[in-house]
Amino acid sequence: MEPGVQRVAELPVDAGERLLRRAFGRFATGVVVVSTGCGETLHAMTANAFMSGSLRPPLVVVSVGQRARMHERLMTHELFAVSVLTDEQEAHSRHYAGEHQTWLAPHFSEAQGVPGIAWLDRAVARFAARVVDRHPCGDHTLFIGEVQAFSLEDHAPLLFFGGHYANVTHR
């Protein structure tokens, strides 16, 4: 076996999980805020396990841990939104990941043409979706949503790599 290669079965569970998390963290991702509801019923969380699923029909996929409060909401709600964060929205990411930013006043707007769901203002891209399928995936569930509305703006995205936030020069 080549140097540095780890076989999961040969590692203690805790050590293996930590190393696996670090390995997964080597894939640079964007950062999103997933939201359900609107106004007083709004609930949001930070995620980086998000991807496009299909153009025809237009589908998005978000992976949510089964212990997250958002999981229960996505199991019972029909609509959700995904807001792709800009490099100026790191505080939003931290806030919805549980590091409350007491000074932050996030602004959400109802998704145009999709009543009952709100997305974060000034995001790079925003998607309002209707849940069309749910797939258990280990300790997570993959929520597949058909895009009902979307918007995009010309901002640089916020990235996450190796457990740290990063950004790129917008082209």
Phi and psi in radians as a Rosetta constraint file:
Dihedral C 1 N 2 CA 2 C 2 CIRCULARHARMONIC -1.241 0.35
Dihedral N 2 CA 2 C 2 N 3 CIRCULARHARMONIC 2.674 0.35
Dihedral C 2 N 3 CA 3 C 3 CIRCULARHARMONIC -1.003 0.35
Dihedral N 3 CA 3 C 3 N 4 CIRCULARHARMONIC 2.469 0.35
Dihedral C 3 N 4 CA 4 C 4 CIRCULARHARMONIC 1.494 0.35
Dihedral N 4 CA 4 C 4 N 5 CIRCULARHARMONIC -0.192 0.35
Dihedral C 4 N 5 CA 5 C 5 CIRCULARHARMONIC -1.340 0.35
Dihedral N 5 CA 5 C 5 N 6 CIRCULARHARMONIC 2.270 0.35
Dihedral C 5 N 6 CA 6 C 6 CIRCULARHARMONIC -1.919 0.35
Dihedral N 6 CA 6 C 6 N 7 CIRCULARHARMONIC 2.281 0.35
Dihedral C 6 N 7 CA 7 C 7 CIRCULARHARMONIC -1.696 0.35
Dihedral N 7 CA 7 C 7 N 8 CIRCULARHARMONIC 2.056 0.35
Dihedral C 7 N 8 CA 8 C 8 CIRCULARHARMONIC -0.954 0.35
Dihedral N 8 CA 8 C 8 N 9 CIRCULARHARMONIC -0.723 0.35
Dihedral C 8 N 9 CA 9 C 9 CIRCULARHARMONIC -1.134 0.35
Dihedral N 9 CA 9 C 9 N 10 CIRCULARHARMONIC -0.361 0.35
Dihedral C 9 N 10 CA 10 C 10 CIRCULARHARMONIC -1.631 0.35
Dihedral N 10 CA 10 C 10 N 11 CIRCULARHARMONIC -0.058 0.35
Dihedral C 10 N 11 CA 11 C 11 CIRCULARHARMONIC -1.790 0.35
Dihedral N 11 CA 11 C 11 N 12 CIRCULARHARMONIC 2.592 0.35
Dihedral C 11 N 12 CA 12 C 12 CIRCULARHARMONIC -1.029 0.35
Dihedral N 12 CA 12 C 12 N 13 CIRCULARHARMONIC 2.576 0.35
Dihedral C 12 N 13 CA 13 C 13 CIRCULARHARMONIC -0.909 0.35
Dihedral N 13 CA 13 C 13 N 14 CIRCULARHARMONIC -0.921 0.35
Dihedral C 13 N 14 CA 14 C 14 CIRCULARHARMONIC -1.081 0.35
Dihedral N 14 CA 14 C 14 N 15 CIRCULARHARMONIC -0.806 0.35
Dihedral C 14 N 15 CA 15 C 15 CIRCULARHARMONIC -1.119 0.35
Dihedral N 15 CA 15 C 15 N 16 CIRCULARHARMONIC -0.752 0.35
Dihedral C 15 N 16 CA 16 C 16 CIRCULARHARMONIC -1.084 0.35
Dihedral N 16 CA 16 C 16 N 17 CIRCULARHARMONIC -0.716 0.35
Dihedral C 16 N 17 CA 17 C 17 CIRCULARHARMONIC -1.154 0.35
Dihedral N 17 CA 17 C 17 N 18 CIRCULARHARMONIC -0.729 0.35
Dihedral C 17 N 18 CA 18 C 18 CIRCULARHARMONIC -1.094 0.35
Dihedral N 18 CA 18 C 18 N 19 CIRCULARHARMONIC -0.795 0.35
Dihedral C 18 N 19 CA 19 C 19 CIRCULARHARMONIC -1.160 0.35
Dihedral N 19 CA 19 C 19 N 20 CIRCULARHARMONIC -0.683 0.35
Dihedral C 19 N 20 CA 20 C 20 CIRCULARHARMONIC -1.120 0.35
Dihedral N 20 CA 20 C 20 N 21 CIRCULARHARMONIC -0.727 0.35
Dihedral C 20 N 21 CA 21 C 21 CIRCULARHARMONIC -1.045 0.35
Dihedral N 21 CA 21 C 21 N 22 CIRCULARHARMONIC -0.750 0.35
Dihedral C 21 N 22 CA 22 C 22 CIRCULARHARMONIC -1.095 0.35
Dihedral N 22 CA 22 C 22 N 23 CIRCULARHARMONIC -0.718 0.35
Dihedral C 22 N 23 CA 23 C 23 CIRCULARHARMONIC -1.116 0.35
Dihedral N 23 CA 23 C 23 N 24 CIRCULARHARMONIC -0.785 0.35
Dihedral C 23 N 24 CA 24 C 24 CIRCULARHARMONIC -1.040 0.35
Dihedral N 24 CA 24 C 24 N 25 CIRCULARHARMONIC -0.640 0.35
Dihedral C 24 N 25 CA 25 C 25 CIRCULARHARMONIC -1.165 0.35
Dihedral N 25 CA 25 C 25 N 26 CIRCULARHARMONIC -0.178 0.35
Dihedral C 25 N 26 CA 26 C 26 CIRCULARHARMONIC -1.389 0.35
Dihedral N 26 CA 26 C 26 N 27 CIRCULARHARMONIC -0.088 0.35
Dihedral C 26 N 27 CA 27 C 27 CIRCULARHARMONIC -1.639 0.35
Dihedral N 27 CA 27 C 27 N 28 CIRCULARHARMONIC 1.945 0.35
Dihedral C 27 N 28 CA 28 C 28 CIRCULARHARMONIC -1.163 0.35
Dihedral N 28 CA 28 C 28 N 29 CIRCULARHARMONIC 2.305 0.35
Dihedral C 28 N 29 CA 29 C 29 CIRCULARHARMONIC -2.256 0.35
Dihedral N 29 CA 29 C 29 N 30 CIRCULARHARMONIC 2.866 0.35
Dihedral C 29 N 30 CA 30 C 30 CIRCULARHARMONIC -1.395 0.35
Dihedral N 30 CA 30 C 30 N 31 CIRCULARHARMONIC 3.045 0.35
Dihedral C 30 N 31 CA 31 C 31 CIRCULARHARMONIC -2.179 0.35
Dihedral N 31 CA 31 C 31 N 32 CIRCULARHARMONIC 2.327 0.35
Dihedral C 31 N 32 CA 32 C 32 CIRCULARHARMONIC -2.216 0.35
Dihedral N 32 CA 32 C 32 N 33 CIRCULARHARMONIC 2.782 0.35
Dihedral C 32 N 33 CA 33 C 33 CIRCULARHARMONIC -1.969 0.35
Dihedral N 33 CA 33 C 33 N 34 CIRCULARHARMONIC 2.135 0.35
Dihedral C 33 N 34 CA 34 C 34 CIRCULARHARMONIC -1.686 0.35
Dihedral N 34 CA 34 C 34 N 35 CIRCULARHARMONIC 2.338 0.35
Dihedral C 34 N 35 CA 35 C 35 CIRCULARHARMONIC -2.350 0.35
Dihedral N 35 CA 35 C 35 N 36 CIRCULARHARMONIC 2.644 0.35
Dihedral C 35 N 36 CA 36 C 36 CIRCULARHARMONIC -2.270 0.35
Dihedral N 36 CA 36 C 36 N 37 CIRCULARHARMONIC 2.717 0.35
Dihedral C 36 N 37 CA 37 C 37 CIRCULARHARMONIC 1.283 0.35
Dihedral N 37 CA 37 C 37 N 38 CIRCULARHARMONIC -2.951 0.35
Dihedral C 37 N 38 CA 38 C 38 CIRCULARHARMONIC -2.877 0.35
Dihedral N 38 CA 38 C 38 N 39 CIRCULARHARMONIC 2.627 0.35
Dihedral C 38 N 39 CA 39 C 39 CIRCULARHARMONIC 1.078 0.35
Dihedral N 39 CA 39 C 39 N 40 CIRCULARHARMONIC -2.226 0.35
Dihedral C 39 N 40 CA 40 C 40 CIRCULARHARMONIC -1.193 0.35
Dihedral N 40 CA 40 C 40 N 41 CIRCULARHARMONIC -0.347 0.35
Dihedral C 40 N 41 CA 41 C 41 CIRCULARHARMONIC -1.710 0.35
Dihedral N 41 CA 41 C 41 N 42 CIRCULARHARMONIC 0.107 0.35
Dihedral C 41 N 42 CA 42 C 42 CIRCULARHARMONIC -1.132 0.35
Dihedral N 42 CA 42 C 42 N 43 CIRCULARHARMONIC 2.334 0.35
Dihedral C 42 N 43 CA 43 C 43 CIRCULARHARMONIC -2.368 0.35
Dihedral N 43 CA 43 C 43 N 44 CIRCULARHARMONIC 2.383 0.35
Dihedral C 43 N 44 CA 44 C 44 CIRCULARHARMONIC -2.446 0.35
Dihedral N 44 CA 44 C 44 N 45 CIRCULARHARMONIC 2.683 0.35
Dihedral C 44 N 45 CA 45 C 45 CIRCULARHARMONIC -2.579 0.35
Dihedral N 45 CA 45 C 45 N 46 CIRCULARHARMONIC 2.672 0.35
Dihedral C 45 N 46 CA 46 C 46 CIRCULARHARMONIC -1.463 0.35
Dihedral N 46 CA 46 C 46 N 47 CIRCULARHARMONIC 2.498 0.35
Dihedral C 46 N 47 CA 47 C 47 CIRCULARHARMONIC -2.601 0.35
Dihedral N 47 CA 47 C 47 N 48 CIRCULARHARMONIC 2.762 0.35
Dihedral C 47 N 48 CA 48 C 48 CIRCULARHARMONIC -2.234 0.35
Dihedral N 48 CA 48 C 48 N 49 CIRCULARHARMONIC 0.014 0.35
Dihedral C 48 N 49 CA 49 C 49 CIRCULARHARMONIC -1.655 0.35
Dihedral N 49 CA 49 C 49 N 50 CIRCULARHARMONIC 1.383 0.35
Dihedral C 49 N 50 CA 50 C 50 CIRCULARHARMONIC -2.430 0.35
Dihedral N 50 CA 50 C 50 N 51 CIRCULARHARMONIC 2.505 0.35
Dihedral C 50 N 51 CA 51 C 51 CIRCULARHARMONIC -2.764 0.35
Dihedral N 51 CA 51 C 51 N 52 CIRCULARHARMONIC 2.829 0.35
Dihedral C 51 N 52 CA 52 C 52 CIRCULARHARMONIC -1.318 0.35
Dihedral N 52 CA 52 C 52 N 53 CIRCULARHARMONIC 2.534 0.35
Dihedral C 52 N 53 CA 53 C 53 CIRCULARHARMONIC -1.875 0.35
Dihedral N 53 CA 53 C 53 N 54 CIRCULARHARMONIC -0.641 0.35
Dihedral C 53 N 54 CA 54 C 54 CIRCULARHARMONIC -2.943 0.35
Dihedral N 54 CA 54 C 54 N 55 CIRCULARHARMONIC 2.637 0.35
Dihedral C 54 N 55 CA 55 C 55 CIRCULARHARMONIC -1.591 0.35
Dihedral N 55 CA 55 C 55 N 56 CIRCULARHARMONIC -0.576 0.35
Dihedral C 55 N 56 CA 56 C 56 CIRCULARHARMONIC -2.313 0.35
Dihedral N 56 CA 56 C 56 N 57 CIRCULARHARMONIC 1.752 0.35
Dihedral C 56 N 57 CA 57 C 57 CIRCULARHARMONIC -1.287 0.35
Dihedral N 57 CA 57 C 57 N 58 CIRCULARHARMONIC 2.840 0.35
Dihedral C 57 N 58 CA 58 C 58 CIRCULARHARMONIC -1.289 0.35
Dihedral N 58 CA 58 C 58 N 59 CIRCULARHARMONIC 1.956 0.35
Dihedral C 58 N 59 CA 59 C 59 CIRCULARHARMONIC -2.196 0.35
Dihedral N 59 CA 59 C 59 N 60 CIRCULARHARMONIC 2.548 0.35
Dihedral C 59 N 60 CA 60 C 60 CIRCULARHARMONIC -2.161 0.35
Dihedral N 60 CA 60 C 60 N 61 CIRCULARHARMONIC 2.725 0.35
Dihedral C 60 N 61 CA 61 C 61 CIRCULARHARMONIC -2.264 0.35
Dihedral N 61 CA 61 C 61 N 62 CIRCULARHARMONIC 2.331 0.35
Dihedral C 61 N 62 CA 62 C 62 CIRCULARHARMONIC -2.278 0.35
Dihedral N 62 CA 62 C 62 N 63 CIRCULARHARMONIC 2.414 0.35
Dihedral C 62 N 63 CA 63 C 63 CIRCULARHARMONIC -1.842 0.35
Dihedral N 63 CA 63 C 63 N 64 CIRCULARHARMONIC 2.201 0.35
Dihedral C 63 N 64 CA 64 C 64 CIRCULARHARMONIC -2.240 0.35
Dihedral N 64 CA 64 C 64 N 65 CIRCULARHARMONIC 2.299 0.35
Dihedral C 64 N 65 CA 65 C 65 CIRCULARHARMONIC -1.062 0.35
Dihedral N 65 CA 65 C 65 N 66 CIRCULARHARMONIC 2.466 0.35
Dihedral C 65 N 66 CA 66 C 66 CIRCULARHARMONIC -1.205 0.35
Dihedral N 66 CA 66 C 66 N 67 CIRCULARHARMONIC -0.288 0.35
Dihedral C 66 N 67 CA 67 C 67 CIRCULARHARMONIC -1.597 0.35
Dihedral N 67 CA 67 C 67 N 68 CIRCULARHARMONIC -0.141 0.35
Dihedral C 67 N 68 CA 68 C 68 CIRCULARHARMONIC -1.273 0.35
Dihedral N 68 CA 68 C 68 N 69 CIRCULARHARMONIC 2.522 0.35
Dihedral C 68 N 69 CA 69 C 69 CIRCULARHARMONIC -1.054 0.35
Dihedral N 69 CA 69 C 69 N 70 CIRCULARHARMONIC -0.569 0.35
Dihedral C 69 N 70 CA 70 C 70 CIRCULARHARMONIC -1.092 0.35
Dihedral N 70 CA 70 C 70 N 71 CIRCULARHARMONIC -0.539 0.35
Dihedral C 70 N 71 CA 71 C 71 CIRCULARHARMONIC -1.008 0.35
Dihedral N 71 CA 71 C 71 N 72 CIRCULARHARMONIC -0.867 0.35
Dihedral C 71 N 72 CA 72 C 72 CIRCULARHARMONIC -1.054 0.35
Dihedral N 72 CA 72 C 72 N 73 CIRCULARHARMONIC -0.700 0.35
Dihedral C 72 N 73 CA 73 C 73 CIRCULARHARMONIC -1.158 0.35
Dihedral N 73 CA 73 C 73 N 74 CIRCULARHARMONIC -0.720 0.35
Dihedral C 73 N 74 CA 74 C 74 CIRCULARHARMONIC -1.255 0.35
Dihedral N 74 CA 74 C 74 N 75 CIRCULARHARMONIC -0.364 0.35
Dihedral C 74 N 75 CA 75 C 75 CIRCULARHARMONIC -1.297 0.35
Dihedral N 75 CA 75 C 75 N 76 CIRCULARHARMONIC -0.432 0.35
Dihedral C 75 N 76 CA 76 C 76 CIRCULARHARMONIC -1.989 0.35
Dihedral N 76 CA 76 C 76 N 77 CIRCULARHARMONIC -0.258 0.35
Dihedral C 76 N 77 CA 77 C 77 CIRCULARHARMONIC -1.726 0.35
Dihedral N 77 CA 77 C 77 N 78 CIRCULARHARMONIC 2.587 0.35
Dihedral C 77 N 78 CA 78 C 78 CIRCULARHARMONIC -1.510 0.35
Dihedral N 78 CA 78 C 78 N 79 CIRCULARHARMONIC -0.526 0.35
Dihedral C 78 N 79 CA 79 C 79 CIRCULARHARMONIC -2.005 0.35
Dihedral N 79 CA 79 C 79 N 80 CIRCULARHARMONIC 2.568 0.35
Dihedral C 79 N 80 CA 80 C 80 CIRCULARHARMONIC -2.584 0.35
Dihedral N 80 CA 80 C 80 N 81 CIRCULARHARMONIC 2.840 0.35
Dihedral C 80 N 81 CA 81 C 81 CIRCULARHARMONIC -2.215 0.35
Dihedral N 81 CA 81 C 81 N 82 CIRCULARHARMONIC 2.653 0.35
Dihedral C 81 N 82 CA 82 C 82 CIRCULARHARMONIC -2.213 0.35
Dihedral N 82 CA 82 C 82 N 83 CIRCULARHARMONIC 2.196 0.35
Dihedral C 82 N 83 CA 83 C 83 CIRCULARHARMONIC -2.019 0.35
Dihedral N 83 CA 83 C 83 N 84 CIRCULARHARMONIC 2.045 0.35
Dihedral C 83 N 84 CA 84 C 84 CIRCULARHARMONIC -1.436 0.35
Dihedral N 84 CA 84 C 84 N 85 CIRCULARHARMONIC 2.083 0.35
Dihedral C 84 N 85 CA 85 C 85 CIRCULARHARMONIC -1.323 0.35
Dihedral N 85 CA 85 C 85 N 86 CIRCULARHARMONIC 2.594 0.35
Dihedral C 85 N 86 CA 86 C 86 CIRCULARHARMONIC -1.502 0.35
Dihedral N 86 CA 86 C 86 N 87 CIRCULARHARMONIC 2.909 0.35
Dihedral C 86 N 87 CA 87 C 87 CIRCULARHARMONIC -1.183 0.35
Dihedral N 87 CA 87 C 87 N 88 CIRCULARHARMONIC -0.131 0.35
Dihedral C 87 N 88 CA 88 C 88 CIRCULARHARMONIC -1.684 0.35
Dihedral N 88 CA 88 C 88 N 89 CIRCULARHARMONIC 0.070 0.35
Dihedral C 88 N 89 CA 89 C 89 CIRCULARHARMONIC -1.973 0.35
Dihedral N 89 CA 89 C 89 N 90 CIRCULARHARMONIC 0.474 0.35
Dihedral C 89 N 90 CA 90 C 90 CIRCULARHARMONIC -1.025 0.35
Dihedral N 90 CA 90 C 90 N 91 CIRCULARHARMONIC -0.670 0.35
Dihedral C 90 N 91 CA 91 C 91 CIRCULARHARMONIC -1.065 0.35
Dihedral N 91 CA 91 C 91 N 92 CIRCULARHARMONIC -0.623 0.35
Dihedral C 91 N 92 CA 92 C 92 CIRCULARHARMONIC -1.123 0.35
Dihedral N 92 CA 92 C 92 N 93 CIRCULARHARMONIC -0.755 0.35
Dihedral C 92 N 93 CA 93 C 93 CIRCULARHARMONIC -1.044 0.35
Dihedral N 93 CA 93 C 93 N 94 CIRCULARHARMONIC -0.844 0.35
Dihedral C 93 N 94 CA 94 C 94 CIRCULARHARMONIC -1.081 0.35
Dihedral N 94 CA 94 C 94 N 95 CIRCULARHARMONIC -0.746 0.35
Dihedral C 94 N 95 CA 95 C 95 CIRCULARHARMONIC -1.024 0.35
Dihedral N 95 CA 95 C 95 N 96 CIRCULARHARMONIC -0.860 0.35
Dihedral C 95 N 96 CA 96 C 96 CIRCULARHARMONIC -1.452 0.35
Dihedral N 96 CA 96 C 96 N 97 CIRCULARHARMONIC -0.004 0.35
Dihedral C 96 N 97 CA 97 C 97 CIRCULARHARMONIC -1.697 0.35
Dihedral N 97 CA 97 C 97 N 98 CIRCULARHARMONIC 0.050 0.35
Dihedral C 97 N 98 CA 98 C 98 CIRCULARHARMONIC 1.847 0.35
Dihedral N 98 CA 98 C 98 N 99 CIRCULARHARMONIC -0.061 0.35
Dihedral C 98 N 99 CA 99 C 99 CIRCULARHARMONIC -1.650 0.35
Dihedral N 99 CA 99 C 99 N 100 CIRCULARHARMONIC 1.431 0.35
Dihedral C 99 N 100 CA 100 C 100 CIRCULARHARMONIC -1.012 0.35
Dihedral N 100 CA 100 C 100 N 101 CIRCULARHARMONIC 2.203 0.35
Dihedral C 100 N 101 CA 101 C 101 CIRCULARHARMONIC -1.762 0.35
Dihedral N 101 CA 101 C 101 N 102 CIRCULARHARMONIC 1.659 0.35
Dihedral C 101 N 102 CA 102 C 102 CIRCULARHARMONIC -1.068 0.35
Dihedral N 102 CA 102 C 102 N 103 CIRCULARHARMONIC -0.454 0.35
Dihedral C 102 N 103 CA 103 C 103 CIRCULARHARMONIC -1.446 0.35
Dihedral N 103 CA 103 C 103 N 104 CIRCULARHARMONIC -0.253 0.35
Dihedral C 103 N 104 CA 104 C 104 CIRCULARHARMONIC -1.382 0.35
Dihedral N 104 CA 104 C 104 N 105 CIRCULARHARMONIC 2.348 0.35
Dihedral C 104 N 105 CA 105 C 105 CIRCULARHARMONIC -2.138 0.35
Dihedral N 105 CA 105 C 105 N 106 CIRCULARHARMONIC 1.419 0.35
Dihedral C 105 N 106 CA 106 C 106 CIRCULARHARMONIC -1.101 0.35
Dihedral N 106 CA 106 C 106 N 107 CIRCULARHARMONIC 2.531 0.35
Dihedral C 106 N 107 CA 107 C 107 CIRCULARHARMONIC -2.013 0.35
Dihedral N 107 CA 107 C 107 N 108 CIRCULARHARMONIC 2.115 0.35
Dihedral C 107 N 108 CA 108 C 108 CIRCULARHARMONIC -1.966 0.35
Dihedral N 108 CA 108 C 108 N 109 CIRCULARHARMONIC 2.550 0.35
Dihedral C 108 N 109 CA 109 C 109 CIRCULARHARMONIC -2.180 0.35
Dihedral N 109 CA 109 C 109 N 110 CIRCULARHARMONIC 2.582 0.35
Dihedral C 109 N 110 CA 110 C 110 CIRCULARHARMONIC -1.120 0.35
Dihedral N 110 CA 110 C 110 N 111 CIRCULARHARMONIC 2.349 0.35
Dihedral C 110 N 111 CA 111 C 111 CIRCULARHARMONIC -1.090 0.35
Dihedral N 111 CA 111 C 111 N 112 CIRCULARHARMONIC 2.206 0.35
Dihedral C 111 N 112 CA 112 C 112 CIRCULARHARMONIC -1.063 0.35
Dihedral N 112 CA 112 C 112 N 113 CIRCULARHARMONIC 2.177 0.35
Dihedral C 112 N 113 CA 113 C 113 CIRCULARHARMONIC 1.453 0.35
Dihedral N 113 CA 113 C 113 N 114 CIRCULARHARMONIC 0.008 0.35
Dihedral C 113 N 114 CA 114 C 114 CIRCULARHARMONIC -2.283 0.35
Dihedral N 114 CA 114 C 114 N 115 CIRCULARHARMONIC 1.419 0.35
Dihedral C 114 N 115 CA 115 C 115 CIRCULARHARMONIC -1.067 0.35
Dihedral N 115 CA 115 C 115 N 116 CIRCULARHARMONIC 2.500 0.35
Dihedral C 115 N 116 CA 116 C 116 CIRCULARHARMONIC 1.659 0.35
Dihedral N 116 CA 116 C 116 N 117 CIRCULARHARMONIC 0.004 0.35
Dihedral C 116 N 117 CA 117 C 117 CIRCULARHARMONIC -2.357 0.35
Dihedral N 117 CA 117 C 117 N 118 CIRCULARHARMONIC 2.398 0.35
Dihedral C 117 N 118 CA 118 C 118 CIRCULARHARMONIC -2.101 0.35
Dihedral N 118 CA 118 C 118 N 119 CIRCULARHARMONIC 2.581 0.35
Dihedral C 118 N 119 CA 119 C 119 CIRCULARHARMONIC -2.200 0.35
Dihedral N 119 CA 119 C 119 N 120 CIRCULARHARMONIC 2.812 0.35
Dihedral C 119 N 120 CA 120 C 120 CIRCULARHARMONIC -1.301 0.35
Dihedral N 120 CA 120 C 120 N 121 CIRCULARHARMONIC 2.319 0.35
Dihedral C 120 N 121 CA 121 C 121 CIRCULARHARMONIC -1.149 0.35
Dihedral N 121 CA 121 C 121 N 122 CIRCULARHARMONIC 2.679 0.35
Dihedral C 121 N 122 CA 122 C 122 CIRCULARHARMONIC 1.099 0.35
Dihedral N 122 CA 122 C 122 N 123 CIRCULARHARMONIC 0.342 0.35
Dihedral C 122 N 123 CA 123 C 123 CIRCULARHARMONIC -1.324 0.35
Dihedral N 123 CA 123 C 123 N 124 CIRCULARHARMONIC 2.764 0.35
Dihedral C 123 N 124 CA 124 C 124 CIRCULARHARMONIC -1.066 0.35
Dihedral N 124 CA 124 C 124 N 125 CIRCULARHARMONIC -0.797 0.35
Dihedral C 124 N 125 CA 125 C 125 CIRCULARHARMONIC -2.560 0.35
Dihedral N 125 CA 125 C 125 N 126 CIRCULARHARMONIC 2.644 0.35
Dihedral C 125 N 126 CA 126 C 126 CIRCULARHARMONIC -2.428 0.35
Dihedral N 126 CA 126 C 126 N 127 CIRCULARHARMONIC 2.446 0.35
Dihedral C 126 N 127 CA 127 C 127 CIRCULARHARMONIC -2.307 0.35
Dihedral N 127 CA 127 C 127 N 128 CIRCULARHARMONIC 2.278 0.35
Dihedral C 127 N 128 CA 128 C 128 CIRCULARHARMONIC -1.844 0.35
Dihedral N 128 CA 128 C 128 N 129 CIRCULARHARMONIC 2.235 0.35
Dihedral C 128 N 129 CA 129 C 129 CIRCULARHARMONIC -2.359 0.35
Dihedral N 129 CA 129 C 129 N 130 CIRCULARHARMONIC 2.677 0.35
Dihedral C 129 N 130 CA 130 C 130 CIRCULARHARMONIC -1.858 0.35
Dihedral N 130 CA 130 C 130 N 131 CIRCULARHARMONIC 2.208 0.35
Dihedral C 130 N 131 CA 131 C 131 CIRCULARHARMONIC -1.076 0.35
Dihedral N 131 CA 131 C 131 N 132 CIRCULARHARMONIC 2.181 0.35
Dihedral C 131 N 132 CA 132 C 132 CIRCULARHARMONIC -2.021 0.35
Dihedral N 132 CA 132 C 132 N 133 CIRCULARHARMONIC -0.258 0.35
Dihedral C 132 N 133 CA 133 C 133 CIRCULARHARMONIC -2.859 0.35
Dihedral N 133 CA 133 C 133 N 134 CIRCULARHARMONIC 2.714 0.35
Dihedral C 133 N 134 CA 134 C 134 CIRCULARHARMONIC -2.388 0.35
Dihedral N 134 CA 134 C 134 N 135 CIRCULARHARMONIC 2.316 0.35
Dihedral C 134 N 135 CA 135 C 135 CIRCULARHARMONIC -2.260 0.35
Dihedral N 135 CA 135 C 135 N 136 CIRCULARHARMONIC 2.041 0.35
Dihedral C 135 N 136 CA 136 C 136 CIRCULARHARMONIC -1.031 0.35
Dihedral N 136 CA 136 C 136 N 137 CIRCULARHARMONIC 2.450 0.35
Dihedral C 136 N 137 CA 137 C 137 CIRCULARHARMONIC -2.557 0.35
Dihedral N 137 CA 137 C 137 N 138 CIRCULARHARMONIC 1.459 0.35
Dihedral C 137 N 138 CA 138 C 138 CIRCULARHARMONIC 1.117 0.35
Dihedral N 138 CA 138 C 138 N 139 CIRCULARHARMONIC -2.202 0.35
Dihedral C 138 N 139 CA 139 C 139 CIRCULARHARMONIC -1.572 0.35
Dihedral N 139 CA 139 C 139 N 140 CIRCULARHARMONIC 0.211 0.35
Dihedral C 139 N 140 CA 140 C 140 CIRCULARHARMONIC -2.160 0.35
Dihedral N 140 CA 140 C 140 N 141 CIRCULARHARMONIC 2.999 0.35
Dihedral C 140 N 141 CA 141 C 141 CIRCULARHARMONIC -2.244 0.35
Dihedral N 141 CA 141 C 141 N 142 CIRCULARHARMONIC 2.395 0.35
Dihedral C 141 N 142 CA 142 C 142 CIRCULARHARMONIC -1.598 0.35
Dihedral N 142 CA 142 C 142 N 143 CIRCULARHARMONIC 2.082 0.35
Dihedral C 142 N 143 CA 143 C 143 CIRCULARHARMONIC -1.770 0.35
Dihedral N 143 CA 143 C 143 N 144 CIRCULARHARMONIC 2.114 0.35
Dihedral C 143 N 144 CA 144 C 144 CIRCULARHARMONIC -1.817 0.35
Dihedral N 144 CA 144 C 144 N 145 CIRCULARHARMONIC 2.211 0.35
Dihedral C 144 N 145 CA 145 C 145 CIRCULARHARMONIC -2.161 0.35
Dihedral N 145 CA 145 C 145 N 146 CIRCULARHARMONIC 2.380 0.35
Dihedral C 145 N 146 CA 146 C 146 CIRCULARHARMONIC -1.491 0.35
Dihedral N 146 CA 146 C 146 N 147 CIRCULARHARMONIC 2.176 0.35
Dihedral C 146 N 147 CA 147 C 147 CIRCULARHARMONIC -1.156 0.35
Dihedral N 147 CA 147 C 147 N 148 CIRCULARHARMONIC 2.176 0.35
Dihedral C 147 N 148 CA 148 C 148 CIRCULARHARMONIC -1.726 0.35
Dihedral N 148 CA 148 C 148 N 149 CIRCULARHARMONIC -0.529 0.35
Dihedral C 148 N 149 CA 149 C 149 CIRCULARHARMONIC -2.774 0.35
Dihedral N 149 CA 149 C 149 N 150 CIRCULARHARMONIC 2.692 0.35
Dihedral C 149 N 150 CA 150 C 150 CIRCULARHARMONIC -2.651 0.35
Dihedral N 150 CA 150 C 150 N 151 CIRCULARHARMONIC 2.835 0.35
Dihedral C 150 N 151 CA 151 C 151 CIRCULARHARMONIC -2.558 0.35
Dihedral N 151 CA 151 C 151 N 152 CIRCULARHARMONIC 2.762 0.35
Dihedral C 151 N 152 CA 152 C 152 CIRCULARHARMONIC -2.493 0.35
Dihedral N 152 CA 152 C 152 N 153 CIRCULARHARMONIC 2.607 0.35
Dihedral C 152 N 153 CA 153 C 153 CIRCULARHARMONIC -2.281 0.35
Dihedral N 153 CA 153 C 153 N 154 CIRCULARHARMONIC 2.839 0.35
Dihedral C 153 N 154 CA 154 C 154 CIRCULARHARMONIC -1.684 0.35
Dihedral N 154 CA 154 C 154 N 155 CIRCULARHARMONIC 1.409 0.35
Dihedral C 154 N 155 CA 155 C 155 CIRCULARHARMONIC -2.299 0.35
Dihedral N 155 CA 155 C 155 N 156 CIRCULARHARMONIC 2.791 0.35
Dihedral C 155 N 156 CA 156 C 156 CIRCULARHARMONIC -1.365 0.35
Dihedral N 156 CA 156 C 156 N 157 CIRCULARHARMONIC 2.483 0.35
Dihedral C 156 N 157 CA 157 C 157 CIRCULARHARMONIC -1.458 0.35
Dihedral N 157 CA 157 C 157 N 158 CIRCULARHARMONIC 2.752 0.35
Dihedral C 157 N 158 CA 158 C 158 CIRCULARHARMONIC -1.529 0.35
Dihedral N 158 CA 158 C 158 N 159 CIRCULARHARMONIC 2.353 0.35
Dihedral C 158 N 159 CA 159 C 159 CIRCULARHARMONIC -2.014 0.35
Dihedral N 159 CA 159 C 159 N 160 CIRCULARHARMONIC 2.823 0.35
Dihedral C 159 N 160 CA 160 C 160 CIRCULARHARMONIC -2.344 0.35
Dihedral N 160 CA 160 C 160 N 161 CIRCULARHARMONIC 2.200 0.35
Dihedral C 160 N 161 CA 161 C 161 CIRCULARHARMONIC -2.607 0.35
Dihedral N 161 CA 161 C 161 N 162 CIRCULARHARMONIC 2.239 0.35
Dihedral C 161 N 162 CA 162 C 162 CIRCULARHARMONIC 1.035 0.35
Dihedral N 162 CA 162 C 162 N 163 CIRCULARHARMONIC 0.557 0.35
Dihedral C 162 N 163 CA 163 C 163 CIRCULARHARMONIC 1.439 0.35
Dihedral N 163 CA 163 C 163 N 164 CIRCULARHARMONIC 0.186 0.35
Dihedral C 163 N 164 CA 164 C 164 CIRCULARHARMONIC -2.325 0.35
Dihedral N 164 CA 164 C 164 N 165 CIRCULARHARMONIC 2.656 0.35
Dihedral C 164 N 165 CA 165 C 165 CIRCULARHARMONIC -1.376 0.35
Dihedral N 165 CA 165 C 165 N 166 CIRCULARHARMONIC 2.608 0.35
Dihedral C 165 N 166 CA 166 C 166 CIRCULARHARMONIC -2.615 0.35
Dihedral N 166 CA 166 C 166 N 167 CIRCULARHARMONIC 3.018 0.35
Dihedral C 166 N 167 CA 167 C 167 CIRCULARHARMONIC -2.531 0.35
Dihedral N 167 CA 167 C 167 N 168 CIRCULARHARMONIC 2.958 0.35
Dihedral C 167 N 168 CA 168 C 168 CIRCULARHARMONIC -2.208 0.35
Dihedral N 168 CA 168 C 168 N 169 CIRCULARHARMONIC 2.747 0.35
Dihedral C 168 N 169 CA 169 C 169 CIRCULARHARMONIC -1.300 0.35
Dihedral N 169 CA 169 C 169 N 170 CIRCULARHARMONIC 2.203 0.35
Dihedral C 169 N 170 CA 170 C 170 CIRCULARHARMONIC -1.267 0.35
Dihedral N 170 CA 170 C 170 N 171 CIRCULARHARMONIC 2.337 0.35
